[in-house]
Amino acid sequence: MARRTRMNVELAALIKKLATTTDLFQHEIAARLGVNQGRVSEVLSGKRYADVQPAP
């Protein structure tokens, strides 16, 4: 089983960047970054890390 990455501010910023600059689906972003798709959804919906800006 793949090792999962712990969610943090930098990862949330990267998720937001990938969501806005690529055509990747949430599950694809999750797989690339080693996080659960549910965490990606929470970041993009603003339930978590709402105040974090996308990575440059």
PDB file of N, CA, C and O in Angstrom:
ATOM      1  N   MET A   1       0.844  -1.186   0.000  1.00  0.00           N
ATOM      2  CA  MET A   1       0.000   0.000   0.000  1.00  0.00           C
ATOM      3  C   MET A   1       0.882   1.241   0.000  1.00  0.00           C
ATOM      4  O   MET A   1       1.944   1.258   0.623  1.00  0.00           O
ATOM      5  N   ALA A   2       0.438   2.275  -0.700  1.00  0.00           N
ATOM      6  CA  ALA A   2       1.214   3.510  -0.820  1.00  0.00           C
ATOM      7  C   ALA A   2       1.247   4.264   0.510  1.00  0.00           C
ATOM      8  O   ALA A   2       0.275   4.276   1.265  1.00  0.00           O
ATOM      9  N   ARG A   3       2.369   4.877   0.767  1.00  0.00           N
ATOM     10  CA  ARG A   3       2.525   5.672   1.978  1.00  0.00           C
ATOM     11  C   ARG A   3       1.754   6.987   1.813  1.00  0.00           C
ATOM     12  O   ARG A   3       1.816   7.616   0.757  1.00  0.00           O
ATOM     13  N   ARG A   4       1.050   7.389   2.828  1.00  0.00           N
ATOM     14  CA  ARG A   4       0.261   8.617   2.790  1.00  0.00           C
ATOM     15  C   ARG A   4       1.047   9.776   3.379  1.00  0.00           C
ATOM     16  O   ARG A   4       1.820   9.604   4.322  1.00  0.00           O
ATOM     17  N   THR A   5       0.840  10.954   2.815  1.00  0.00           N
ATOM     18  CA  THR A   5       1.490  12.170   3.271  1.00  0.00           C
ATOM     19  C   THR A   5       0.572  12.907   4.224  1.00  0.00           C
ATOM     20  O   THR A   5      -0.639  12.968   4.012  1.00  0.00           O
ATOM     21  N   ARG A   6       1.148  13.463   5.269  1.00  0.00           N
ATOM     22  CA  ARG A   6       0.366  14.207   6.255  1.00  0.00           C
ATOM     23  C   ARG A   6       0.000  15.581   5.699  1.00  0.00           C
ATOM     24  O   ARG A   6       0.848  16.272   5.135  1.00  0.00           O
ATOM     25  N   MET A   7      -1.255  15.971   5.857  1.00  0.00           N
ATOM     26  CA  MET A   7      -1.734  17.247   5.358  1.00  0.00           C
ATOM     27  C   MET A   7      -1.103  18.394   6.130  1.00  0.00           C
ATOM     28  O   MET A   7      -0.994  18.336   7.355  1.00  0.00           O
ATOM     29  N   ASN A   8      -0.686  19.440   5.417  1.00  0.00           N
ATOM     30  CA  ASN A   8      -0.147  20.644   6.030  1.00  0.00           C
ATOM     31  C   ASN A   8      -0.439  21.837   5.117  1.00  0.00           C
ATOM     32  O   ASN A   8      -1.022  21.673   4.046  1.00  0.00           O
ATOM     33  N   VAL A   9      -0.039  23.022   5.536  1.00  0.00           N
ATOM     34  CA  VAL A   9      -0.330  24.249   4.794  1.00  0.00           C
ATOM     35  C   VAL A   9       0.292  24.214   3.396  1.00  0.00           C
ATOM     36  O   VAL A   9      -0.353  24.591   2.418  1.00  0.00           O
ATOM     37  N   GLU A  10       1.533  23.764   3.303  1.00  0.00           N
ATOM     38  CA  GLU A  10       2.213  23.722   2.005  1.00  0.00           C
ATOM     39  C   GLU A  10       1.512  22.770   1.042  1.00  0.00           C
ATOM     40  O   GLU A  10       1.382  23.064  -0.146  1.00  0.00           O
ATOM     41  N   LEU A  11       1.070  21.651   1.550  1.00  0.00           N
ATOM     42  CA  LEU A  11       0.368  20.669   0.725  1.00  0.00           C
ATOM     43  C   LEU A  11      -0.993  21.212   0.282  1.00  0.00           C
ATOM     44  O   LEU A  11      -1.406  21.003  -0.859  1.00  0.00           O
ATOM     45  N   ALA A  12      -1.678  21.898   1.173  1.00  0.00           N
ATOM     46  CA  ALA A  12      -2.968  22.510   0.825  1.00  0.00           C
ATOM     47  C   ALA A  12      -2.781  23.535  -0.292  1.00  0.00           C
ATOM     48  O   ALA A  12      -3.592  23.604  -1.216  1.00  0.00           O
ATOM     49  N   ALA A  13      -1.719  24.325  -0.209  1.00  0.00           N
ATOM     50  CA  ALA A  13      -1.441  25.319  -1.246  1.00  0.00           C
ATOM     51  C   ALA A  13      -1.156  24.641  -2.581  1.00  0.00           C
ATOM     52  O   ALA A  13      -1.586  25.125  -3.628  1.00  0.00           O
ATOM     53  N   LEU A  14      -0.444  23.539  -2.551  1.00  0.00           N
ATOM     54  CA  LEU A  14      -0.139  22.803  -3.777  1.00  0.00           C
ATOM     55  C   LEU A  14      -1.404  22.176  -4.366  1.00  0.00           C
ATOM     56  O   LEU A  14      -1.579  22.167  -5.585  1.00  0.00           O
ATOM     57  N   ILE A  15      -2.269  21.663  -3.528  1.00  0.00           N
ATOM     58  CA  ILE A  15      -3.544  21.110  -3.993  1.00  0.00           C
ATOM     59  C   ILE A  15      -4.343  22.184  -4.722  1.00  0.00           C
ATOM     60  O   ILE A  15      -4.880  21.938  -5.802  1.00  0.00           O
ATOM     61  N   LYS A  16      -4.421  23.367  -4.136  1.00  0.00           N
ATOM     62  CA  LYS A  16      -5.170  24.464  -4.757  1.00  0.00           C
ATOM     63  C   LYS A  16      -4.545  24.874  -6.080  1.00  0.00           C
ATOM     64  O   LYS A  16      -5.255  25.183  -7.037  1.00  0.00           O
ATOM     65  N   LYS A  17      -3.229  24.877  -6.135  1.00  0.00           N
ATOM     66  CA  LYS A  17      -2.548  25.229  -7.383  1.00  0.00           C
ATOM     67  C   LYS A  17      -2.852  24.201  -8.470  1.00  0.00           C
ATOM     68  O   LYS A  17      -3.207  24.567  -9.590  1.00  0.00           O
ATOM     69  N   LEU A  18      -2.716  22.925  -8.144  1.00  0.00           N
ATOM     70  CA  LEU A  18      -2.973  21.875  -9.131  1.00  0.00           C
ATOM     71  C   LEU A  18      -4.425  21.900  -9.609  1.00  0.00           C
ATOM     72  O   LEU A  18      -4.701  21.654 -10.783  1.00  0.00           O
ATOM     73  N   ALA A  19      -5.339  22.193  -8.708  1.00  0.00           N
ATOM     74  CA  ALA A  19      -6.758  22.227  -9.072  1.00  0.00           C
ATOM     75  C   ALA A  19      -7.069  23.365 -10.040  1.00  0.00           C
ATOM     76  O   ALA A  19      -7.965  23.245 -10.876  1.00  0.00           O
ATOM     77  N   THR A  20      -6.329  24.469  -9.928  1.00  0.00           N
ATOM     78  CA  THR A  20      -6.617  25.630 -10.774  1.00  0.00           C
ATOM     79  C   THR A  20      -5.767  25.699 -12.035  1.00  0.00           C
ATOM     80  O   THR A  20      -6.125  26.397 -12.984  1.00  0.00           O
ATOM     81  N   THR A  21      -4.648  24.986 -12.058  1.00  0.00           N
ATOM     82  CA  THR A  21      -3.743  25.108 -13.212  1.00  0.00           C
ATOM     83  C   THR A  21      -3.657  23.852 -14.062  1.00  0.00           C
ATOM     84  O   THR A  21      -2.953  23.834 -15.071  1.00  0.00           O
ATOM     85  N   THR A  22      -4.364  22.804 -13.666  1.00  0.00           N
ATOM     86  CA  THR A  22      -4.346  21.557 -14.443  1.00  0.00           C
ATOM     87  C   THR A  22      -5.773  21.064 -14.642  1.00  0.00           C
ATOM     88  O   THR A  22      -6.717  21.613 -14.076  1.00  0.00           O
ATOM     89  N   ASP A  23      -5.914  20.039 -15.439  1.00  0.00           N
ATOM     90  CA  ASP A  23      -7.215  19.401 -15.653  1.00  0.00           C
ATOM     91  C   ASP A  23      -7.361  18.127 -14.827  1.00  0.00           C
ATOM     92  O   ASP A  23      -8.209  17.287 -15.126  1.00  0.00           O
ATOM     93  N   LEU A  24      -6.538  17.979 -13.789  1.00  0.00           N
ATOM     94  CA  LEU A  24      -6.578  16.779 -12.969  1.00  0.00           C
ATOM     95  C   LEU A  24      -7.852  16.723 -12.131  1.00  0.00           C
ATOM     96  O   LEU A  24      -8.336  17.745 -11.643  1.00  0.00           O
ATOM     97  N   PHE A  25      -8.380  15.524 -11.975  1.00  0.00           N
ATOM     98  CA  PHE A  25      -9.498  15.296 -11.072  1.00  0.00           C
ATOM     99  C   PHE A  25      -8.968  15.206  -9.645  1.00  0.00           C
ATOM    100  O   PHE A  25      -7.771  15.010  -9.435  1.00  0.00           O
ATOM    101  N   GLN A  26      -9.862  15.348  -8.666  1.00  0.00           N
ATOM    102  CA  GLN A  26      -9.443  15.292  -7.269  1.00  0.00           C
ATOM    103  C   GLN A  26      -8.717  14.000  -6.937  1.00  0.00           C
ATOM    104  O   GLN A  26      -7.715  14.029  -6.224  1.00  0.00           O
ATOM    105  N   HIS A  27      -9.194  12.872  -7.432  1.00  0.00           N
ATOM    106  CA  HIS A  27      -8.539  11.606  -7.105  1.00  0.00           C
ATOM    107  C   HIS A  27      -7.148  11.528  -7.734  1.00  0.00           C
ATOM    108  O   HIS A  27      -6.267  10.857  -7.196  1.00  0.00           O
ATOM    109  N   GLU A  28      -6.943  12.200  -8.857  1.00  0.00           N
ATOM    110  CA  GLU A  28      -5.619  12.219  -9.487  1.00  0.00           C
ATOM    111  C   GLU A  28      -4.649  13.095  -8.703  1.00  0.00           C
ATOM    112  O   GLU A  28      -3.482  12.740  -8.538  1.00  0.00           O
ATOM    113  N   ILE A  29      -5.129  14.231  -8.221  1.00  0.00           N
ATOM    114  CA  ILE A  29      -4.304  15.090  -7.370  1.00  0.00           C
ATOM    115  C   ILE A  29      -3.923  14.328  -6.107  1.00  0.00           C
ATOM    116  O   ILE A  29      -2.768  14.354  -5.684  1.00  0.00           O
ATOM    117  N   ALA A  30      -4.889  13.657  -5.513  1.00  0.00           N
ATOM    118  CA  ALA A  30      -4.639  12.884  -4.294  1.00  0.00           C
ATOM    119  C   ALA A  30      -3.581  11.812  -4.526  1.00  0.00           C
ATOM    120  O   ALA A  30      -2.678  11.643  -3.707  1.00  0.00           O
ATOM    121  N   ALA A  31      -3.688  11.095  -5.629  1.00  0.00           N
ATOM    122  CA  ALA A  31      -2.728  10.029  -5.929  1.00  0.00           C
ATOM    123  C   ALA A  31      -1.332  10.594  -6.143  1.00  0.00           C
ATOM    124  O   ALA A  31      -0.353  10.021  -5.665  1.00  0.00           O
ATOM    125  N   ARG A  32      -1.230  11.695  -6.847  1.00  0.00           N
ATOM    126  CA  ARG A  32       0.089  12.300  -7.101  1.00  0.00           C
ATOM    127  C   ARG A  32       0.759  12.783  -5.826  1.00  0.00           C
ATOM    128  O   ARG A  32       1.979  12.699  -5.687  1.00  0.00           O
ATOM    129  N   LEU A  33      -0.041  13.288  -4.896  1.00  0.00           N
ATOM    130  CA  LEU A  33       0.517  13.870  -3.672  1.00  0.00           C
ATOM    131  C   LEU A  33       0.533  12.910  -2.489  1.00  0.00           C
ATOM    132  O   LEU A  33       1.091  13.223  -1.437  1.00  0.00           O
ATOM    133  N   GLY A  34      -0.079  11.748  -2.660  1.00  0.00           N
ATOM    134  CA  GLY A  34      -0.062  10.753  -1.588  1.00  0.00           C
ATOM    135  C   GLY A  34      -0.991  11.081  -0.434  1.00  0.00           C
ATOM    136  O   GLY A  34      -0.698  10.776   0.723  1.00  0.00           O
ATOM    137  N   VAL A  35      -2.120  11.708  -0.762  1.00  0.00           N
ATOM    138  CA  VAL A  35      -3.115  12.019   0.268  1.00  0.00           C
ATOM    139  C   VAL A  35      -4.441  11.380  -0.112  1.00  0.00           C
ATOM    140  O   VAL A  35      -4.618  10.907  -1.234  1.00  0.00           O
ATOM    141  N   ASN A  36      -5.361  11.374   0.829  1.00  0.00           N
ATOM    142  CA  ASN A  36      -6.690  10.828   0.602  1.00  0.00           C
ATOM    143  C   ASN A  36      -7.504  11.814  -0.220  1.00  0.00           C
ATOM    144  O   ASN A  36      -7.386  13.023  -0.020  1.00  0.00           O
ATOM    145  N   GLN A  37      -8.323  11.326  -1.137  1.00  0.00           N
ATOM    146  CA  GLN A  37      -9.153  12.194  -1.982  1.00  0.00           C
ATOM    147  C   GLN A  37     -10.086  13.049  -1.138  1.00  0.00           C
ATOM    148  O   GLN A  37     -10.415  14.173  -1.516  1.00  0.00           O
ATOM    149  N   GLY A  38     -10.506  12.529  -0.017  1.00  0.00           N
ATOM    150  CA  GLY A  38     -11.370  13.290   0.878  1.00  0.00           C
ATOM    151  C   GLY A  38     -10.696  14.541   1.402  1.00  0.00           C
ATOM    152  O   GLY A  38     -11.349  15.573   1.559  1.00  0.00           O
ATOM    153  N   ARG A  39      -9.394  14.470   1.678  1.00  0.00           N
ATOM    154  CA  ARG A  39      -8.655  15.647   2.141  1.00  0.00           C
ATOM    155  C   ARG A  39      -8.573  16.686   1.025  1.00  0.00           C
ATOM    156  O   ARG A  39      -8.687  17.885   1.283  1.00  0.00           O
ATOM    157  N   VAL A  40      -8.376  16.230  -0.218  1.00  0.00           N
ATOM    158  CA  VAL A  40      -8.336  17.150  -1.363  1.00  0.00           C
ATOM    159  C   VAL A  40      -9.682  17.866  -1.463  1.00  0.00           C
ATOM    160  O   VAL A  40      -9.727  19.081  -1.653  1.00  0.00           O
ATOM    161  N   SER A  41     -10.758  17.131  -1.339  1.00  0.00           N
ATOM    162  CA  SER A  41     -12.097  17.707  -1.396  1.00  0.00           C
ATOM    163  C   SER A  41     -12.301  18.742  -0.294  1.00  0.00           C
ATOM    164  O   SER A  41     -12.854  19.812  -0.547  1.00  0.00           O
ATOM    165  N   GLU A  42     -11.866  18.440   0.909  1.00  0.00           N
ATOM    166  CA  GLU A  42     -12.019  19.378   2.026  1.00  0.00           C
ATOM    167  C   GLU A  42     -11.247  20.664   1.782  1.00  0.00           C
ATOM    168  O   GLU A  42     -11.737  21.751   2.089  1.00  0.00           O
ATOM    169  N   VAL A  43     -10.049  20.549   1.234  1.00  0.00           N
ATOM    170  CA  VAL A  43      -9.241  21.740   0.942  1.00  0.00           C
ATOM    171  C   VAL A  43      -9.928  22.579  -0.129  1.00  0.00           C
ATOM    172  O   VAL A  43     -10.042  23.796   0.018  1.00  0.00           O
ATOM    173  N   LEU A  44     -10.387  21.941  -1.204  1.00  0.00           N
ATOM    174  CA  LEU A  44     -10.976  22.679  -2.314  1.00  0.00           C
ATOM    175  C   LEU A  44     -12.346  23.266  -1.989  1.00  0.00           C
ATOM    176  O   LEU A  44     -12.751  24.260  -2.591  1.00  0.00           O
ATOM    177  N   SER A  45     -13.058  22.665  -1.049  1.00  0.00           N
ATOM    178  CA  SER A  45     -14.371  23.187  -0.670  1.00  0.00           C
ATOM    179  C   SER A  45     -14.268  24.243   0.424  1.00  0.00           C
ATOM    180  O   SER A  45     -15.253  24.913   0.735  1.00  0.00           O
ATOM    181  N   GLY A  46     -13.078  24.397   1.012  1.00  0.00           N
ATOM    182  CA  GLY A  46     -12.881  25.390   2.065  1.00  0.00           C
ATOM    183  C   GLY A  46     -13.147  24.885   3.467  1.00  0.00           C
ATOM    184  O   GLY A  46     -13.114  25.666   4.418  1.00  0.00           O
ATOM    185  N   LYS A  47     -13.410  23.595   3.616  1.00  0.00           N
ATOM    186  CA  LYS A  47     -13.628  23.042   4.951  1.00  0.00           C
ATOM    187  C   LYS A  47     -12.335  23.010   5.752  1.00  0.00           C
ATOM    188  O   LYS A  47     -12.357  23.086   6.980  1.00  0.00           O
ATOM    189  N   ARG A  48     -11.223  22.897   5.064  1.00  0.00           N
ATOM    190  CA  ARG A  48      -9.894  22.928   5.695  1.00  0.00           C
ATOM    191  C   ARG A  48      -9.027  23.898   4.925  1.00  0.00           C
ATOM    192  O   ARG A  48      -9.136  24.014   3.705  1.00  0.00           O
ATOM    193  N   TYR A  49      -8.166  24.594   5.645  1.00  0.00           N
ATOM    194  CA  TYR A  49      -7.184  25.494   5.033  1.00  0.00           C
ATOM    195  C   TYR A  49      -7.834  26.517   4.098  1.00  0.00           C
ATOM    196  O   TYR A  49      -7.296  26.815   3.031  1.00  0.00           O
ATOM    197  N   ALA A  50      -8.970  27.045   4.493  1.00  0.00           N
ATOM    198  CA  ALA A  50      -9.693  28.017   3.667  1.00  0.00           C
ATOM    199  C   ALA A  50      -8.890  29.296   3.445  1.00  0.00           C
ATOM    200  O   ALA A  50      -9.031  29.943   2.407  1.00  0.00           O
ATOM    201  N   ASP A  51      -8.053  29.662   4.407  1.00  0.00           N
ATOM    202  CA  ASP A  51      -7.290  30.907   4.308  1.00  0.00           C
ATOM    203  C   ASP A  51      -5.982  30.760   3.540  1.00  0.00           C
ATOM    204  O   ASP A  51      -5.277  31.750   3.342  1.00  0.00           O
ATOM    205  N   VAL A  52      -5.645  29.561   3.107  1.00  0.00           N
ATOM    206  CA  VAL A  52      -4.390  29.308   2.391  1.00  0.00           C
ATOM    207  C   VAL A  52      -4.561  29.641   0.907  1.00  0.00           C
ATOM    208  O   VAL A  52      -5.534  29.233   0.272  1.00  0.00           O
ATOM    209  N   GLN A  53      -3.606  30.382   0.376  1.00  0.00           N
ATOM    210  CA  GLN A  53      -3.610  30.734  -1.053  1.00  0.00           C
ATOM    211  C   GLN A  53      -2.921  29.631  -1.860  1.00  0.00           C
ATOM    212  O   GLN A  53      -2.088  28.900  -1.324  1.00  0.00           O
ATOM    213  N   PRO A  54      -3.264  29.509  -3.144  1.00  0.00           N
ATOM    214  CA  PRO A  54      -2.573  28.514  -3.993  1.00  0.00           C
ATOM    215  C   PRO A  54      -1.073  28.777  -4.037  1.00  0.00           C
ATOM    216  O   PRO A  54      -0.640  29.926  -3.951  1.00  0.00           O
ATOM    217  N   ALA A  55      -0.293  27.735  -4.168  1.00  0.00           N
ATOM    218  CA  ALA A  55       1.170  27.866  -4.269  1.00  0.00           C
ATOM    219  C   ALA A  55       1.522  28.656  -5.522  1.00  0.00           C
ATOM    220  O   ALA A  55       0.814  28.573  -6.526  1.00  0.00           O
ATOM    221  N   PRO A  56       2.609  29.422  -5.472  1.00  0.00           N
ATOM    222  CA  PRO A  56       3.030  30.195  -6.662  1.00  0.00           C
ATOM    223  C   PRO A  56       3.498  29.307  -7.800  1.00  0.00           C
ATOM    224  O   PRO A  56       3.879  29.808  -8.857  1.00  0.00           O
TER     225      PRO A  56
END
